[in-house]
Amino acid sequence: MSAHNRRTVLKSAGGLALIGTLAGCAGGGGGGGGDDGEESGDGSDEEMSEEESNGDEESDPDASIRVAHLSPDAPNVDVYVAGDAVLEDVPYRTVSDYLEVQSGTYQVMITAAGDMDTVVYDQELEVPAGEFTIAALGELAEENEAFGVEVYEDDVSDPGEDARVRLVHAAPDAPNVDVTVGGDPLFEDVPFGAAGSTTVAAGEYTLEVRPATENNDGDVVAEFDLTPEAGVVYTGFAVGYLAPDEAPADAPFDLEVVVDAE
């Protein structure tokens, strides 16, 4: 397949950020400006207007965050930021819409839906500027992969006449994988928790998922049809189990495809 002219393999270096609707939680930057104005006392209305304007600019969202629940044996979850519920009753395989936030540091907690005493994640995390997908993946049972949070920087720039397709490997019992089209490699040797990204021409494709081998010729374990359109950015999350009967949850292997930008 000649269209895969860009390929990158990405993995976060450890917990970075997990956010829901954070706009309200990120505020509070304007209070200091008010104190300064009170201390100066002789500031003009024009000066105070400029200070207020600058404060508003500082609090403008500069990051876009979405949350993906990719842990097959985890229950529906609630996501809390600074003690406030920002996403509620989120089921497995859900990928939220992008949420505009201000970059900064937030205390994030994930619990079983409706049960704040059952905490599966609780950590202070930093949210940088840019676009990111924050994924809960792995297993609570830890039979194959431990539960954790991974952060993926999303390239939502315009791919022009091509489409951009990214694969995120979130299937706990699957080995490193190759993804081929007609036997030609599209993604190579992608481990659990990692992602590969490429551009392809618009059209119809059948993606062949195989255990990674040196020659990309492992037995095909699953096939998925994909019809990317020009100018659109996609992510395909490989989820579930290759052997669900032997897994802690009955979640068969599948590909959850979402549109990142169009």
N, C-alpha and C positions, 0 to 999 in steps of 0.2 A: 504494500500500500504506500504509494508515493507521497501522500498528503501529510504524513507525520513529520513535518519539518521542524517542529519544536517539541522537545521532550524534557521534562524536569521531574525529579523525584524529590519530594519534600517530606519532612517529618519534624514536628515541633520538638524542641529540646527539653521539654518538661512543662508542667502546667503554666499557662500564660494567662488566659482570661476566659471567663464564662459569664455571659450577661444576658439579661432579659430586657425588658423595657426600662432602660436606665435613666432616661432623661430627667425624671424627677429626683432620682437618687444622686445625680451628679451635680446638682445645683449647690448653692451656698457660697459661690465665689463672689457674689455682689456685696456681702455684708461688710467686708473690709473696706470697700470703697466708701460706704456710708460713714464709717467711723472716721476715715481720713477727712471727709468733707466737714464733719462736725468739729474736728480739731482745728482745721484751718479757719473756719468761721467767716473769713472775709472773701471766700470764693464767690465769683460771679455766677449768675444763672447759666451763662454760656459755658463756663468751666465745668460746672456740675453736670451739665448735659453731656459734655464730652466724656467725663468720667463714667457716667451711666452708660453711654454708648460703648465705651471701651470695655466695660464690665460685661455688657451683653455679648460683645464679640468674643470675649474670652470664654464664655459659657456655651457658645454655639457648638453643636455636635460636630466632631471631626472623625468619627469612627462609625462603621456600620457592622453590626454583630448579628449573627443568627445562631440558634442552638439546634443541635441534632441529637435526638435520643436514639442511639444505635446499640444499646446493650440489650441483647435478646432475653435475658432472664431477669431483667429489672422490671419492677412494676411501673405503672404510670407515675410520673413524678411532678413535684412542684419545684420551682426554682425561686430562691429568695436572694435578693440583693440588699445589703445593709438592713436586713430584717424585714424587708417588704417583699410580698409575693409578686413576682413580675410575670411568671408563666405558671399556669395551674393545670393539673391533670393532663400532663403531656404523655401520650402513649408512645410505645416503641415504634420506630421508623418515622416519627414525625420530624420534619425539618421546618423550623419556624421561618417566618418572613424576616427580612433584614430589619433591624431596629437601630435607629440613629441614636448615638450616645456621645457623650464627651469622654475623651481619653482620660484615664486616671486609674486609681487603685480602688477596688471594691471588695467587700466581704461577700462571698458567694456560698450559698448552701443549697444542696439538692437533697430533697427528702421524698419518701413515698407520698403519693398524692393524699392529701388530707391528714397526714400523720407526721407532725413536726418532730416526734420523738424517734422516728426511724430515719436517721441521717445517713446518706450514702456518700456525701461529699461536703466538706466545709473547709474553705480555704480563702485567704486573702489573695486576690489576683490582680494583675495589672492589665489594663486594656490600652493598647497603643492606638495611634491614629491609623486609619485604613479600613479595609474590609476583611472580615474574618468569619470563619465557621468554627464554632466551638462544639466539639462532639463528645458526648458521653458514650464510651464503648468498652468492650471487654465484658466480663461476667462478674456478678456478685458471688457466684459459686466458685469462681477462679479455677474451674476445671481445665481450661485451656489458656485463657488470658485474663489477667486481673483487671478488675474494673478501674477505669481511669478517665481522665479528661485530656483530649488532644485538641490543639489549636492549629487551624490551617489558614494561612493567608490566601485570600481569594483574589485571583487576577480577573477582574470584571471589565478590563479594557476591551474595546471593540476589536474583534478578530477580523474585521473587514469582510471580504467575500467568503472567508472560511468560517467554520465554527470551532469553538474551543471546547474540548471534552476533558474532564478530569475524572480519574478513578480514585476512590478512597477505599482501602481494604479494611473492612470492619467485620469480617467473618471470623469468629474466634477459633474455629477448628480447621480453618483452611491454611495451607502452607503458603510460602511466597508464591505469587502467581505471575504468569504471563497472560496477556490478553492479546489475541491475534484476530486478524480479519482475513479470511481465506488462507490461513496459515502464515501470513506475514505479521511480524510483531508490531503492535500498537503501544503496549506497555510491557516492560520487561522486569522480572524479578522484584515485584512490589511486595514488601513484607506487611504483616499485620500492623495497622496503625499508621501506615504511610500512604502517600498519594502520588500519582503520576499524572502529568498534564500534557496535552498535545493539541495541535490544530489539525483539522481534517476538512476536506471539501464537503459542501452540503451534499446530501444523498442518503441512500439506504445502506445500512451496514448490519451484519450479523457478528456480534462480538463473541469470540470463543475464549472461555476461561479455562486455563490449564495450570497444573502445577509447574512452577518455574524449572526450566532445564536450560542447559547451555545452548541448545539449538532451537529453543521455543517449540519443541515438538512433543510435549507431554500430552497425555490423554485429555481430551476435552471433557470437563466435568459439568459444564453448563454453557448454554448459548442464549444470547439476548439480542433482540432486534432493536436497532437505534436508527432514527431518521433525523439527524441534526440539520438545522437550517442555517443559512448564511447569516453572520452577524450575531449569533446567539451563543451564550456561554452556558455550559451544562456541567453538573457534577453527578456522577453515578456512584452511589454508595453500595458496595458489595456487602450484604448483611446476611445474618442467619447462619445456619449450620449445614455443612455438607452431609452430616449424618445426624439429623435431628432426633432420630429414635434413641441415640446414645448420648444426647445432650441434656443439659439441665433445663432446657425449654424447647417446646415443639415449634421451632421457627426455622422453616426450610430456607436454604440458600436462595438469594434473590438479588436483584439489582434495583435499587430505589433511585430513579433519575429525577433530578430537579433542575429547573432553570435558574441560573445565577444572575444573568443579565441578558437583555434583548433590546 
